[in-house]
Amino acid sequence: MSTTRASDALNERLEALESRIAYQEHWLDTLDQAVAAQETRLAKLERINALMQQKIREQQRALQESDAAQPRPEDELPPHY
């Protein structure tokens, strides 16, 4: 009888461990999917950031060229000259 009890207790412990392992494997899969999704999103945001920085540099360059091309008020001759 004690062998049966010990066997039953051992089976219960084994089932509990198997259940915990299955639960942990599920959470690992879930976390893996979340990390993969975040990695994809991060890569997309990095591409967008690089494009935005490039656009800002282009706009700054265009603004500087525009400022350099337009005469400043102190560079213009007064009308009586």
Contacts in CASP RR format, 6 or more apart in sequence:
PFRMAT RR
TARGET T0000
AUTHOR 0000-0000-0000
METHOD contacts of the structure
MODEL  1
MSTTRASDALNERLEALESRIAYQEHWLDTLDQAVAAQETRLAKLERINA
LMQQKIREQQRALQESDAAQPRPEDELPPHY
END
